[in-house]
Amino acid sequence: MSKFNAMLDMPDVGKLVLRVSFGLMFLLHGIHKIHGGTDFIQGLLVQNGLPAFIAYGVYLGEVVAPVMLILGVFTRFAAVIVIGTCFFITYLVHMGDLFVLDQHGAWGAEGVGVYLFSAVAMMFLGSGKYALLADR
């Protein structure tokens, strides 16, 4: 291994960067829901024949789970919650985007896809050693 590669061989730092950056970005969606409410999501649920109260689960998926990821507390479990949230978001909002490219060549469901696949990576990687409850 070259000196450059050896110097950058820090998987626990990579896991920390992934957890914190992802958690902060996903948490912003949750903060928006805290301030703006869940009326939009409740409407989508009702349109799809589901009870409106399920919308309150957004606080688990977009607030609690991201905070868990940022802190490194039950990281794999938090990632599973985010994965479920991403599937729910895809079902409610992005089903028509799954086989679409936008005018710039981006996948129609790219935003939720990036979050989904990042959460899958964290589920498999775990927290790394820089966490409150490391699950290496």
Backbone as CSV, one residue per row, in Angstrom:
resi,resn,N_x,N_y,N_z,CA_x,CA_y,CA_z,C_x,C_y,C_z
1,MET,0.848,-1.167,0.000,0.000,0.000,0.000,0.902,1.241,0.000
2,SER,0.555,2.185,-0.859,1.363,3.401,-0.907,1.155,4.229,0.360
3,LYS,2.083,5.146,0.603,1.966,6.016,1.779,0.669,6.834,1.718
4,PHE,0.313,7.270,0.528,-0.919,8.054,0.365,-2.131,7.226,0.765
5,ASN,-2.207,6.000,0.249,-3.327,5.124,0.594,-3.325,4.792,2.079
6,ALA,-2.150,4.539,2.640,-2.061,4.214,4.064,-2.525,5.396,4.908
7,MET,-2.183,6.598,4.479,-2.564,7.797,5.220,-4.089,7.978,5.223
8,LEU,-4.745,7.549,4.153,-6.194,7.714,4.029,-6.979,6.491,4.482
9,ASP,-6.322,5.461,4.937,-6.998,4.230,5.351,-7.569,4.411,6.755
10,MET,-8.692,5.099,6.828,-9.351,5.385,8.105,-10.848,5.097,7.981
11,PRO,-11.229,3.824,7.937,-12.640,3.500,7.740,-13.558,4.043,8.831
12,ASP,-13.068,4.154,10.051,-13.921,4.688,11.115,-14.206,6.169,10.916
13,VAL,-13.250,6.902,10.363,-13.484,8.315,10.048,-14.497,8.404,8.902
14,GLY,-14.377,7.538,7.923,-15.337,7.504,6.820,-16.748,7.216,7.316
15,LYS,-16.883,6.278,8.237,-18.197,5.968,8.803,-18.752,7.163,9.567
16,LEU,-17.893,7.856,10.298,-18.316,9.052,11.041,-18.813,10.124,10.077
17,VAL,-18.063,10.385,9.026,-18.456,11.398,8.041,-19.794,11.021,7.407
18,LEU,-19.950,9.762,7.035,-21.195,9.296,6.426,-22.366,9.464,7.391
19,ARG,-22.192,9.000,8.620,-23.269,9.073,9.613,-23.689,10.511,9.901
20,VAL,-22.715,11.370,10.169,-23.022,12.743,10.583,-23.584,13.550,9.415
21,SER,-22.963,13.464,8.245,-23.454,14.256,7.109,-24.841,13.782,6.687
22,PHE,-25.028,12.492,6.582,-26.332,11.945,6.224,-27.369,12.328,7.271
23,GLY,-27.028,12.113,8.532,-27.964,12.399,9.613,-28.404,13.850,9.626
24,LEU,-27.465,14.761,9.443,-27.808,16.189,9.424,-28.717,16.531,8.244
25,MET,-28.396,16.006,7.071,-29.212,16.320,5.895,-30.619,15.741,6.015
26,PHE,-30.732,14.519,6.538,-32.051,13.908,6.686,-32.829,14.589,7.802
27,LEU,-32.134,14.995,8.853,-32.764,15.685,9.972,-33.401,17.000,9.524
28,LEU,-32.822,17.676,8.548,-33.415,18.916,8.045,-34.840,18.691,7.541
29,HIS,-35.091,17.548,6.930,-36.449,17.217,6.490,-37.375,17.091,7.699
30,GLY,-36.874,16.471,8.758,-37.661,16.329,9.972,-37.932,17.658,10.649
31,ILE,-36.935,18.530,10.682,-37.118,19.851,11.281,-38.185,20.627,10.507
32,HIS,-38.173,20.460,9.190,-39.205,21.092,8.369,-40.595,20.599,8.784
33,LYS,-40.707,19.301,9.061,-41.996,18.741,9.476,-42.382,19.230,10.875
34,ILE,-41.394,19.419,11.746,-41.686,19.937,13.082,-42.293,21.329,12.974
35,HIS,-41.732,22.158,12.104,-42.218,23.536,11.955,-43.462,23.626,11.076
36,GLY,-43.527,22.804,10.034,-44.622,22.917,9.078,-45.757,21.936,9.275
37,GLY,-45.540,20.936,10.109,-46.578,19.943,10.345,-46.574,18.827,9.326
38,THR,-47.525,17.934,9.488,-47.594,16.735,8.657,-48.840,16.709,7.766
39,ASP,-49.491,17.851,7.582,-50.734,17.879,6.802,-50.549,17.318,5.393
40,PHE,-49.442,17.691,4.736,-49.189,17.205,3.379,-49.100,15.671,3.369
41,ILE,-48.379,15.123,4.317,-48.218,13.666,4.375,-49.541,13.003,4.722
42,GLN,-50.284,13.600,5.639,-51.592,13.044,5.985,-52.491,12.982,4.757
43,GLY,-52.451,14.022,3.939,-53.243,14.034,2.716,-52.844,12.927,1.762
44,LEU,-51.539,12.721,1.608,-51.065,11.646,0.730,-51.498,10.277,1.257
45,LEU,-51.420,10.101,2.556,-51.831,8.826,3.152,-53.309,8.552,2.893
46,VAL,-54.137,9.545,3.129,-55.580,9.389,2.924,-55.883,9.099,1.456
47,GLN,-55.184,9.796,0.540,-55.362,9.543,-0.903,-55.032,8.108,-1.266
48,ASN,-54.119,7.499,-0.515,-53.706,6.123,-0.779,-54.450,5.126,0.095
49,GLY,-55.530,5.556,0.755,-56.364,4.661,1.538,-55.773,4.258,2.880
50,LEU,-54.826,5.028,3.377,-54.197,4.722,4.661,-54.642,5.746,5.703
51,PRO,-54.606,5.364,6.981,-55.018,6.316,8.020,-54.034,7.479,8.163
52,ALA,-54.565,8.664,8.385,-53.756,9.881,8.451,-52.777,9.871,9.619
53,PHE,-53.119,9.197,10.710,-52.247,9.237,11.894,-50.876,8.628,11.641
54,ILE,-50.748,7.809,10.612,-49.451,7.206,10.283,-48.420,8.295,9.987
55,ALA,-48.885,9.468,9.591,-47.973,10.572,9.254,-47.068,10.942,10.422
56,TYR,-47.518,10.706,11.641,-46.686,11.058,12.792,-45.441,10.178,12.893
57,GLY,-45.411,9.079,12.169,-44.213,8.239,12.097,-43.047,8.954,11.446
58,VAL,-43.345,10.040,10.712,-42.283,10.816,10.075,-41.308,11.350,11.122
59,TYR,-41.788,11.619,12.315,-40.903,12.131,13.363,-39.911,11.067,13.819
60,LEU,-40.318,9.821,13.787,-39.394,8.735,14.103,-38.345,8.602,12.993
61,GLY,-38.810,8.600,11.747,-37.918,8.382,10.622,-37.056,9.565,10.233
62,GLU,-37.547,10.799,10.476,-36.819,11.978,10.019,-36.258,12.838,11.153
63,VAL,-36.533,12.472,12.394,-35.965,13.209,13.521,-35.189,12.255,14.442
64,VAL,-35.880,11.281,14.992,-35.245,10.389,15.973,-34.128,9.573,15.331
65,ALA,-34.406,8.899,14.218,-33.387,8.049,13.577,-32.167,8.861,13.127
66,PRO,-32.329,10.034,12.495,-31.139,10.812,12.133,-30.307,11.241,13.346
67,VAL,-30.968,11.600,14.439,-30.217,11.967,15.645,-29.442,10.755,16.156
68,MET,-30.059,9.586,16.109,-29.366,8.360,16.509,-28.135,8.129,15.632
69,LEU,-28.281,8.378,14.328,-27.150,8.194,13.411,-26.032,9.185,13.716
70,ILE,-26.401,10.432,13.921,-25.401,11.463,14.208,-24.600,11.088,15.450
71,LEU,-25.298,10.640,16.473,-24.637,10.291,17.728,-23.964,8.924,17.699
72,GLY,-24.365,8.091,16.768,-23.831,6.733,16.716,-24.442,5.856,17.791
73,VAL,-25.749,5.942,17.946,-26.481,5.148,18.930,-27.390,4.182,18.166
74,PHE,-27.151,2.893,18.311,-27.921,1.864,17.596,-27.986,2.207,16.103
75,THR,-26.828,2.434,15.526,-26.715,2.910,14.146,-27.405,1.993,13.155
76,ARG,-27.190,0.714,13.268,-27.799,-0.217,12.301,-29.325,-0.176,12.398
77,PHE,-29.848,-0.137,13.612,-31.293,-0.062,13.817,-31.834,1.251,13.262
78,ALA,-31.144,2.360,13.535,-31.563,3.664,13.015,-31.560,3.658,11.489
79,ALA,-30.565,3.017,10.891,-30.501,2.928,9.432,-31.693,2.144,8.886
80,VAL,-32.098,1.087,9.575,-33.264,0.314,9.147,-34.523,1.183,9.197
81,ILE,-34.654,2.011,10.230,-35.792,2.931,10.314,-35.774,3.892,9.129
82,VAL,-34.607,4.420,8.798,-34.501,5.341,7.661,-34.831,4.614,6.354
83,ILE,-34.390,3.387,6.216,-34.713,2.605,5.005,-36.231,2.472,4.867
84,GLY,-36.900,2.134,5.957,-38.357,2.047,5.927,-38.998,3.379,5.560
85,THR,-38.462,4.456,6.101,-38.961,5.794,5.788,-38.787,6.084,4.298
86,CYS,-37.635,5.722,3.757,-37.378,5.954,2.323,-38.343,5.157,1.450
87,PHE,-38.632,3.914,1.834,-39.606,3.130,1.063,-40.994,3.775,1.130
88,PHE,-41.357,4.267,2.306,-42.653,4.918,2.466,-42.714,6.189,1.627
89,ILE,-41.646,6.983,1.643,-41.583,8.201,0.829,-41.707,7.846,-0.650
90,THR,-41.010,6.795,-1.059,-41.070,6.362,-2.457,-42.496,5.975,-2.828
91,TYR,-43.151,5.218,-1.948,-44.533,4.795,-2.208,-45.472,5.992,-2.327
92,LEU,-45.346,6.943,-1.420,-46.281,8.065,-1.385,-46.007,9.125,-2.449
93,VAL,-44.740,9.347,-2.788,-44.392,10.507,-3.614,-43.707,10.146,-4.935
94,HIS,-42.909,9.093,-4.966,-42.010,8.887,-6.106,-42.302,7.657,-6.966
95,MET,-43.438,7.024,-6.812,-43.708,5.834,-7.626,-43.672,6.152,-9.121
96,GLY,-44.134,7.317,-9.486,-44.120,7.706,-10.893,-42.755,8.116,-11.401
97,ASP,-41.789,8.228,-10.491,-40.447,8.676,-10.859,-39.440,7.537,-10.995
98,LEU,-39.847,6.318,-10.712,-38.892,5.211,-10.647,-38.235,4.902,-11.985
99,PHE,-38.935,5.132,-13.066,-38.379,4.815,-14.387,-38.318,6.061,-15.271
100,VAL,-37.944,7.185,-14.630,-37.921,8.477,-15.315,-36.563,9.132,-15.111
101,LEU,-36.082,9.780,-16.160,-34.913,10.646,-16.061,-35.380,12.072,-16.283
102,ASP,-34.807,13.009,-15.534,-35.191,14.409,-15.736,-34.430,15.000,-16.920
103,GLN,-34.618,16.299,-17.161,-34.000,16.937,-18.329,-32.481,16.986,-18.264
104,HIS,-31.899,16.708,-17.090,-30.446,16.701,-16.935,-29.878,15.286,-16.873
105,GLY,-30.727,14.291,-17.035,-30.280,12.903,-17.006,-30.274,12.287,-15.627
106,ALA,-30.798,12.993,-14.632,-30.844,12.460,-13.271,-32.066,11.566,-13.108
107,TRP,-31.915,10.556,-12.295,-33.018,9.655,-11.979,-34.118,10.453,-11.285
108,GLY,-35.358,10.221,-11.637,-36.483,10.956,-11.069,-36.612,10.821,-9.562
109,ALA,-36.180,9.697,-9.024,-36.255,9.458,-7.573,-34.864,9.541,-6.937
110,GLU,-34.004,10.338,-7.550,-32.607,10.382,-7.110,-32.451,10.819,-5.655
111,GLY,-33.182,11.833,-5.252,-33.046,12.335,-3.879,-33.296,11.253,-2.851
112,VAL,-34.436,10.608,-2.946,-34.746,9.554,-1.978,-33.844,8.346,-2.200
113,GLY,-33.422,8.118,-3.438,-32.522,6.997,-3.720,-31.169,7.155,-3.051
114,VAL,-30.635,8.367,-3.068,-29.352,8.618,-2.400,-29.481,8.346,-0.906
115,TYR,-30.572,8.827,-0.310,-30.782,8.567,1.114,-30.956,7.073,1.386
116,LEU,-31.737,6.418,0.563,-31.975,4.984,0.746,-30.675,4.182,0.690
117,PHE,-29.889,4.386,-0.349,-28.683,3.584,-0.506,-27.606,3.946,0.517
118,SER,-27.588,5.181,0.963,-26.673,5.561,2.050,-27.075,4.873,3.345
119,ALA,-28.373,4.811,3.598,-28.852,4.125,4.804,-28.548,2.635,4.737
120,VAL,-28.678,2.048,3.551,-28.326,0.633,3.392,-26.843,0.429,3.702
121,ALA,-25.989,1.329,3.210,-24.556,1.231,3.498,-24.306,1.309,5.007
122,MET,-24.966,2.239,5.691,-24.768,2.368,7.141,-25.275,1.139,7.890
123,MET,-26.338,0.531,7.382,-26.844,-0.691,8.002,-25.772,-1.779,7.964
124,PHE,-25.076,-1.885,6.857,-24.038,-2.910,6.729,-22.724,-2.511,7.391
125,LEU,-22.398,-1.216,7.390,-21.122,-0.760,7.942,-21.128,-0.612,9.458
126,GLY,-22.263,-0.248,10.037,-22.302,0.048,11.462,-21.741,1.424,11.740
127,SER,-21.575,1.715,13.014,-21.220,3.071,13.426,-19.738,3.400,13.302
128,GLY,-18.882,2.418,13.417,-17.461,2.698,13.549,-17.154,3.023,15.008
129,LYS,-15.899,3.267,15.301,-15.514,3.442,16.697,-15.813,4.832,17.241
130,TYR,-16.072,5.809,16.388,-16.360,7.169,16.838,-17.868,7.334,17.006
131,ALA,-18.415,6.680,18.009,-19.839,6.682,18.264,-20.087,6.520,19.747
132,LEU,-21.261,6.946,20.195,-21.594,6.777,21.609,-21.737,5.303,21.972
133,LEU,-22.357,4.544,21.068,-22.521,3.107,21.261,-22.043,2.402,20.001
134,ALA,-20.766,2.210,19.887,-20.184,1.634,18.678,-20.720,0.215,18.457
135,ASP,-21.089,-0.067,17.218,-21.588,-1.403,16.854,-20.768,-1.978,15.712
136,ARG,-19.478,-1.889,15.865,-18.563,-2.298,14.796,-18.784,-3.739,14.506
